[in-house]
Amino acid sequence: MRLTVFLFLNFGALYLGALFMGGSPAKNEWYAALHKAPWTPPGWVFGFAWTTIMIFYSIYLSRVFKSLPKEKFKLAIGLFLIQWILNVCWNPIFFIHHDLVLGCVFIFLLMVVLIVFHLKYLKNRRIELGLILPYLFWLSIAFSLNLYVFLYN
């Protein structure tokens, strides 16, 4: 049940992000015209990566919340919600408002929230670390791509 809830919430975030972005990046003329980093992956990689990441992240969250003491539940929900909002809001910030600086800030804050969340609750659990690392790795790539666009456009 817990896994289903997190799958719904996390894929809901992806859906809202795409909706707020106005559709696919491939159809965004502004994005298509940008000078992108040489390491920018092909478009299909983004969909595959986010799908995989959200499955792993949902498993991660279901494991975290299963073992969470009641006194830590409120803070954990708060950190999850901050992460969720940052994730959803990045798309319109970048693709609609073309705010490259704020886009970098949001990705950086998202990484910080995920790291704080993990260190606060699971710093010594290897399985959970393995489940959250793809998300952190992908955000590092996204940050570098966003920063490159900021520096070279």
PEGIZI-V400967 format. One line per field, one symbol per residue. phi: phi as a letter, one per 40 degrees, with the letter a starting at -180 (. if undefined). psi: psi as a letter, one per 30 degrees, with the letter a starting at -180 (. if undefined). burial: 1 if it has 9 or more other ideal C-beta (glycine too) atoms within 8 Angstrom, else 0. A space follows every 10 residues. Layout:
phi: ???
psi: ???
burial: ???
This chain:
phi: .ccccccccc ccccccdccc cghcdccccc cccccccccc ccdccccccc ccdccccccd ccccccbccd cbcccccccc ccdccdcccc dcdccccfcc ccdccccccc ccccccdccc badbbccccc ccddcccccc cdcccccccc cbb
psi: eeeeeeeeee feeeeeeeef fgakffgjee eefkjlkfgk llefeeeeee eeefeeeeee eeeefegkle ffeeeeeeee eeeeeeeefe eeeefefhje eeeeeeeeee eeeeeeeeee fgfgjeeeef ffeeeeeeee eeeeeeeeee eg.
burial: 0110011011 1011011101 1000100100 0000001000 0010010011 0111111111 1111100100 0110010011 0111011111 1111110001 0111011111 1011111101 1100000110 1101110111 1111111111 000
